[in-house]
Amino acid sequence: MSHVKTNIRMAKYYCPYCNTNKIVEYESYFKCTLCKSKFDKFDFATTEDKSDLLSLGELKGIAKVLKKYKPKGKDLSELFEDINDDSEQK
C-alpha cells in the first residue's frame, strides 16, 4: 500500500457557455480553451445563475453601444438613472 497522498480538487471556474472546466486562469479573468470566451472572475463568483453570465466580449460590445448612444453631456451613470426613471413611470 502506497503512502502517497493524491489531491483531487474540482476546478474553481468553468465555462458557462460550453460547461467545460478546460479553462486558463489569468489574474482577473479566465478563458475557455474550447470556445475561447473570456469571463471576469468577480462576475463569475457573484452571479448565482451562471447561464446569465456575459462574456467580456459581450460586455465590451454593450459598453461600446451605450457610449455611442448616450446623450451628449451625460455620463453613463446618468443614462442609467434616466432608464430607471422611465421604467418606474410605466
Phi, psi and omega in degrees: 000133183275146178256018180276127178274139176245124177265118176246123179226150179282150177295136181289326182239155173212163181280120179292342182275313182245005174058028176264153174259014177276082184234161174243126181268139171241182186302309185244358180213171173226156184234134177283131180281345180270304184263355176068011177286146178246141181226142177287132181297319180296315178301318180298316183291330186258357179261119183291309180265101185298339178291344177273353186290133177264144177286165178298325177297318178294318179297320178295321178296317179296315180299321180296316179294315180299318180296320182293321187256006179289147179298143179300139178084000179244145173267174186296328179296324177291326177297317179293326176298317178298318180296316179296320178297319180295319182289332180284334182283340184280000000 
